[in-house]
């Protein structure tokens, strides 16, 4: 009996609250130089050598990658070279501003500590902060600036669930998460009382399934009236990521869209998929012009998924119908994004109708419950 149970027991680990998270900053642009400025409070700059440099408000340090080392210089003329640098806050109100010269990414306003070292082709800049300090910026970036409090509460619970489930996503790189869309977008510390309040009220709350396992907290912009099943979109079935009829998002401008494709581009795609001209009728005749969600569309013995079409042609969603119109292919669709999980437009409208955030998450993730992170478990692999 024991020999049979061991493989199952080691599939999952109990999850206790992770107080801190390390986030790679400027993960998209990967700069070779960053400019650190103390905005408030005080920091200590430690380069691994005896003694530390005390940084007061307004002081600036330029850090540049040099082979396998980093070099730094302050405006006052202090400079040095080290394997890595550490900027440690020494006052409770310490905030810094980080800029990447020449990058398209905006400056970051950050709390917590910074670790900077050389990385292949760039600097590796890590922000060591608490999950709850990190969360409001994520919610603002992913959910937008405007909406009722319960909309942001729902998004906070979803984003926090994502953080804890994916806390080891970049473990092999030496940090937890990145600030790009690969993980969740993080613009830095924000000043927004509604969003920070929503995060504070829901502090520590996450979504779990019936086995107390943190869920795959998928979300998207607009489902077009019908969310998608994860089994159809990603070929990975979860009992809480199923198709749900959604009457709440139809008011949004994102609920319907239309795109015209040149017939030549359409035929190019068919050729790439090994489908002969004239064999593709099933791709746009089966739906009769009414948008449908489907995992695959049969054509000439081939299977072409709606997600493949969405990605290749830059469609707004995988919920559409295709019709032929002379020398053009007309795609008529609904929604925005992959369609799995929480529909942000729908969630916002539900909150505007005075529905609570737990009711919103329960609607989009059926069978799940909200609990404290101390009561949740995390799979070894996200």
C-alpha positions in Angstrom: 0.0 0.0 0.0 2.8 2.5 0.9 4.6 1.9 -2.3 1.5 2.9 -4.3 0.8 6.0 -2.2 4.2 7.6 -2.3 4.1 8.8 -6.0 0.7 10.5 -5.3 1.8 12.1 -2.0 4.8 13.7 -3.7 2.9 15.3 -6.5 2.0 18.2 -4.3 3.5 20.2 -1.5 1.7 22.0 1.3 1.9 25.8 0.7 2.6 28.3 3.5 2.5 32.0 2.9 5.5 33.2 1.0 6.3 36.5 2.6 8.5 37.8 -0.3 8.7 37.5 -4.0 11.6 38.3 -6.3 10.5 39.9 -9.6 12.7 40.5 -12.6 12.4 44.2 -13.6 12.7 45.3 -17.2 12.4 41.6 -18.3 11.2 42.6 -21.8 14.0 45.1 -22.7 16.8 43.5 -20.7 18.9 46.6 -20.4 22.7 46.7 -19.9 22.4 50.0 -17.9 20.0 51.1 -15.2 19.7 54.3 -13.3 18.8 54.1 -9.6 17.5 57.1 -7.7 16.4 57.3 -4.1 12.9 58.9 -4.1 12.2 58.8 -0.4 13.8 57.2 2.7 17.3 55.9 2.7 19.2 52.9 1.2 22.5 51.1 1.7 24.5 50.1 -1.4 26.5 47.0 -0.8 29.0 45.8 -3.4 30.3 42.9 -1.4 33.4 44.8 -0.3 34.0 46.1 3.3 31.8 49.0 4.1 28.5 50.2 2.5 27.4 53.4 0.8 24.6 55.3 2.4 22.2 56.8 -0.1 20.0 59.7 0.9 16.8 61.0 -0.9 17.7 62.3 -4.4 21.0 60.4 -4.8 21.5 58.6 -8.1 23.6 55.6 -9.0 24.3 54.4 -12.6 24.8 50.7 -12.9 26.3 49.1 -16.1 27.1 45.5 -17.1 30.8 45.0 -17.8 31.5 41.4 -19.0 30.6 39.2 -16.0 30.7 42.1 -13.5 28.7 45.3 -12.8 30.2 48.7 -12.4 28.5 51.6 -10.7 29.1 55.3 -10.3 27.3 57.9 -8.2 26.8 61.5 -9.2 29.2 62.5 -6.4 31.9 60.5 -8.1 32.0 57.3 -6.0 32.5 54.2 -8.2 33.3 50.5 -8.1 33.1 47.1 -9.7 31.5 44.0 -8.2 30.0 40.6 -8.9 26.7 41.9 -7.8 25.1 44.9 -6.1 22.5 45.1 -3.3 20.3 48.2 -2.6 18.8 47.7 0.9 16.1 50.0 2.3 17.0 51.2 5.8 13.9 53.2 6.5 10.2 52.2 6.4 9.3 54.8 3.8 12.1 53.9 1.3 11.1 54.1 -2.3 13.3 54.3 -5.4 12.9 55.0 -9.1 14.6 52.8 -11.6 15.1 53.8 -15.2 16.5 51.9 -18.2 18.1 54.4 -20.6 17.1 53.8 -24.3 14.3 51.3 -23.3 10.7 51.7 -24.4 9.7 50.6 -20.9 8.5 53.2 -18.4 10.5 54.1 -15.3 9.6 51.8 -12.3 8.8 53.2 -8.8 9.7 50.4 -6.4 9.8 49.5 -2.7 11.8 46.7 -1.1 15.3 45.7 -2.0 17.1 45.5 -5.3 19.7 42.9 -6.4 21.6 43.6 -9.6 24.2 41.3 -11.3 25.5 40.5 -14.8 23.4 38.1 -16.9 24.0 36.8 -20.4 23.6 39.9 -22.6 22.1 42.2 -20.0 21.7 43.1 -16.3 19.6 40.9 -14.1 17.6 43.4 -12.0 15.5 41.8 -9.2 13.1 43.6 -6.9 12.7 41.7 -3.6 9.4 42.8 -2.1 6.3 41.4 -0.4 3.5 39.8 -2.4 1.0 42.3 -1.0 3.2 45.3 -2.0 3.6 43.8 -5.5 0.0 43.0 -6.0 -1.7 46.5 -6.5 0.6 47.3 -9.5 -0.2 44.0 -11.1 -4.0 44.5 -10.6 -3.7 48.0 -12.1 -1.8 46.8 -15.1 -4.0 43.7 -15.8 -7.4 45.1 -14.8 -7.2 48.7 -15.9 -7.7 52.0 -14.0 -11.5 52.2 -13.7 -14.1 50.0 -12.1 -16.1 49.2 -9.0 -14.3 48.1 -5.8 -15.6 44.5 -6.1 -14.2 44.2 -9.6 -10.8 45.0 -8.4 -11.2 42.7 -5.4 -12.1 39.8 -7.7 -9.0 40.7 -9.9 -6.8 40.9 -6.8 -7.8 37.4 -5.7 -7.2 36.1 -9.2 -3.8 37.8 -9.5 -2.7 36.7 -6.0 -3.7 33.1 -6.9 -1.6 33.3 -10.0 1.4 34.6 -8.0 1.4 31.8 -5.5 0.7 29.0 -8.0 3.5 30.3 -10.2 5.9 31.4 -7.5 8.6 29.0 -8.9 8.1 29.7 -12.5 11.6 31.2 -13.0 13.3 29.2 -10.3 16.0 28.0 -12.7 16.8 31.6 -13.5 17.2 32.5 -9.8 14.0 34.4 -9.2 10.2 34.0 -8.9 8.4 36.0 -11.5 9.1 38.6 -14.3 7.4 41.9 -14.8 6.3 41.1 -18.4 3.2 39.4 -19.9 5.0 36.1 -19.6 4.0 36.2 -15.9 2.0 39.2 -14.9 2.7 42.8 -15.9 4.1 44.8 -13.1 4.6 48.6 -13.5 5.8 49.2 -10.0 4.3 50.8 -6.9 1.0 52.7 -7.7 -1.0 55.4 -6.0 -4.6 54.3 -6.4 -6.8 54.1 -3.3 -9.5 52.0 -4.8 -7.1 49.3 -6.1 -4.8 49.3 -3.1 -7.9 49.2 -0.9 -9.2 46.2 -2.8 -5.9 44.4 -2.4 -5.8 45.2 1.3 -9.4 44.0 2.0 -8.7 40.7 0.3 -5.2 40.3 1.8 -4.0 36.7 1.6 -7.1 35.4 -0.2 -6.7 33.0 -3.1 -8.9 30.6 -5.1 -8.7 26.9 -4.6 -10.5 23.9 -6.1 -12.3 21.1 -4.1 -8.9 19.6 -3.1 -7.7 23.0 -1.7 -5.3 23.2 -4.7 -4.6 26.7 -6.1 -6.4 27.0 -9.4 -5.1 28.0 -12.8 -6.3 31.6 -12.5 -6.9 32.4 -16.2 -8.6 35.6 -17.3 -9.2 37.6 -20.4 -10.8 40.8 -21.6 -14.2 39.8 -23.0 -15.7 36.4 -23.7 -18.4 37.6 -26.1 -21.1 36.0 -24.1 -19.6 32.5 -23.7 -16.4 31.6 -21.9 -14.2 28.9 -23.4 -13.2 25.6 -21.9 -9.5 25.1 -21.2 -9.8 21.7 -22.7 -10.8 23.3 -26.0 -8.2 26.1 -26.0 -5.2 24.5 -24.4 -6.1 20.8 -24.4 -5.8 20.8 -20.7 -9.0 20.1 -18.8 -9.8 21.7 -15.4 -13.2 21.2 -13.8 -13.4 24.9 -13.0 -12.3 26.2 -16.4 -15.4 25.2 -18.3 -17.6 27.0 -20.8 -20.1 29.3 -19.1 -22.9 31.4 -20.6 -22.1 35.0 -19.7 -24.8 37.6 -20.1 -22.7 40.4 -18.4 -20.2 41.4 -21.1 -22.4 42.0 -24.2 -22.6 45.7 -23.5 -18.9 46.2 -24.1 -17.4 47.4 -27.4 -15.2 44.4 -27.3 -18.1 42.0 -27.4 -18.3 42.0 -31.2 -15.8 42.5 -34.0 -15.3 41.9 -37.7 -12.1 41.4 -39.9 -11.6 41.1 -43.6 -8.8 38.9 -44.8 -7.4 38.9 -48.4 -8.2 35.6 -50.1 -4.5 35.3 -51.0 -3.5 35.3 -47.3 -6.2 32.8 -46.5 -4.9 30.4 -49.2 -1.3 30.9 -48.0 -2.4 29.7 -44.6 -4.3 26.7 -46.0 -1.2 25.7 -48.0 1.0 26.0 -44.9 -1.5 23.6 -43.2 -1.5 21.2 -46.1 -5.0 21.9 -47.1 -5.9 22.1 -50.8 -8.0 24.9 -52.2 -11.6 23.9 -52.2 -11.2 21.5 -49.3 -11.6 24.2 -46.7 -15.3 24.7 -46.9 -15.9 23.1 -43.5 -13.8 25.9 -42.0 -16.5 28.5 -42.8 -19.7 26.7 -43.7 -20.5 24.6 -40.7 -21.3 27.6 -38.5 -23.7 29.2 -41.0 -22.3 32.6 -40.1 -22.9 32.3 -36.4 -19.8 32.6 -34.2 -18.9 29.3 -32.5 -16.3 28.1 -30.0 -14.6 24.9 -31.1 -11.4 23.1 -30.4 -10.8 22.2 -34.0 -12.4 22.7 -37.4 -12.1 19.8 -39.9 -11.0 20.5 -43.4 -9.8 18.0 -46.0 -9.0 15.5 -43.3 -6.9 18.1 -41.4 -7.6 19.8 -38.1 -7.1 23.5 -37.7 -7.8 24.9 -34.3 -9.5 28.2 -33.7 -6.5 29.2 -31.6 -4.2 28.6 -34.6 -6.3 30.9 -36.7 -6.5 33.5 -34.0 -2.8 33.6 -33.6 -1.9 33.5 -37.3 -4.3 36.2 -38.4 -4.2 38.3 -35.2 -7.9 37.8 -34.5 -9.3 39.3 -31.3 -10.6 36.0 -30.0 -11.1 32.3 -30.9 -14.9 32.8 -31.0 -15.9 33.5 -34.6 -17.5 32.5 -37.9 -15.8 32.5 -41.3 -17.6 33.3 -44.5 -16.4 33.7 -48.1 -17.1 37.0 -49.9 -15.6 37.2 -53.4 -11.9 37.8 -53.1 -12.1 38.2 -49.3 -12.6 36.1 -46.3 -14.8 37.7 -43.7 -14.3 36.7 -40.0 -17.1 37.8 -37.7 -16.3 37.3 -34.0 -17.1 38.0 -30.4 -15.0 38.8 -27.4 -11.3 39.6 -26.8 -8.7 37.2 -25.7 -8.5 33.4 -25.2 -11.9 33.3 -23.4 -10.9 31.0 -20.6 -11.7 31.9 -16.9 -12.8 35.3 -15.7 -14.1 37.7 -18.3 -13.0 41.2 -17.2 -15.8 43.1 -18.9 -18.4 40.8 -17.5 -16.8 40.9 -14.0 -16.8 44.7 -14.1 -20.5 44.8 -15.1 -21.4 42.3 -12.4 -19.7 44.5 -9.8 -21.6 47.5 -11.2 -24.7 45.6 -10.4 -23.6 45.3 -6.8 -22.5 41.7 -7.0 -19.8 40.7 -4.5 -16.3 39.7 -5.6 -16.8 36.1 -4.3 -19.9 35.8 -6.3 -18.0 37.0 -9.4 -15.2 34.5 -9.0 -17.7 31.7 -8.2 -19.5 32.5 -11.5 -16.4 32.3 -13.7 -14.6 29.5 -11.8 -17.5 27.1 -10.8 -16.8 24.8 -7.9 -14.0 26.9 -6.5 -13.8 28.7 -3.1 -11.9 31.6 -1.7 -9.6 30.8 1.2 -6.5 32.1 3.0 -3.2 31.2 1.3 -2.2 29.4 4.5 -5.0 26.8 3.8 -4.0 26.3 0.1 -1.8 23.9 -1.6 0.4 24.3 -4.7 1.3 21.7 -7.3 5.0 21.1 -7.8 4.6 22.1 -11.4 2.3 25.1 -12.2 
